[in-house]
Amino acid sequence: MERARERSDDSAPRRVVVGVDPPASSSGDACGIIVAALGHDGIGRVLADCSVEKPSPEQWARAVSNAATQWEADRVIAEANQGGDMVASVLRAADCAMPVKLVHASRGKVARAEPVAALYEAGRVRHAGVFAQLEDQLCGLKTGGEYVGPGASPDRADALVWALSELMLNSAANPRVMQV
């Protein structure tokens, strides 16, 4: 993780998104809320961890809206497996004017994280600061499909995976010209 840390990048980002892993209930896990950017240099940067512990739906939606506004995000990327359209409705009720993209997990958290881990290994992701709880969760994701980090679920890490996947792994984010 220390190799991924940088002091600051003063250049304006090409895109900023807020990744969200909403909790299944207000008495359950944290709501992972991670702000990430893609720089003009092709480097993904983790800008902030705005996660909230054991929030009500209104509390986590307000935290997402605040993060999106503060960081001037282009889009909110929210996992919808635990609530479907309710996730978008709760965000819109909190005055979140950002476009919301709902994503659905078809693989386990660790399997989804592997392509993002490869970005870290290739030096294509940086942390603009220290995010201790997020970094502990990232280190708890083990190949083979199990999570061995702190807490019952890697909510912050999952939100990071959604954000960086949108910025760096989504084919629309990286257009290519193919020769036929």
HELIX and SHEET records of a PDB file:
HELIX    1   1 GLU A    2  ALA A    4  5                                   3    
HELIX    2   2 PRO A   57  GLN A   70  1                                  14    
HELIX    3   3 ASP A   85  ALA A   93  1                                   9    
HELIX    4   4 LYS A  109  GLU A  121  1                                  13    
HELIX    5   5 ALA A  132  GLY A  140  1                                   9    
HELIX    6   6 ASP A  155  LEU A  164  1                                  10    
HELIX    7   7 SER A  165  LEU A  169  3                                   5    
SHEET    1   A 6 VAL A 100  VAL A 103  0                                        
SHEET    2   A 6 ARG A  75  GLU A  79  1                                        
SHEET    3   A 6 ARG A  15  ASP A  21  1                                        
SHEET    4   A 6 GLY A  32  LEU A  38 -1                                        
SHEET    5   A 6 GLY A  44  ASP A  49 -1                                        
SHEET    6   A 6 VAL A 125  HIS A 127  1                                        
SHEET    1   B 2 LEU A 141  LYS A 142  0                                        
SHEET    2   B 2 GLU A 146  TYR A 147 -1                                        
END                                                                             
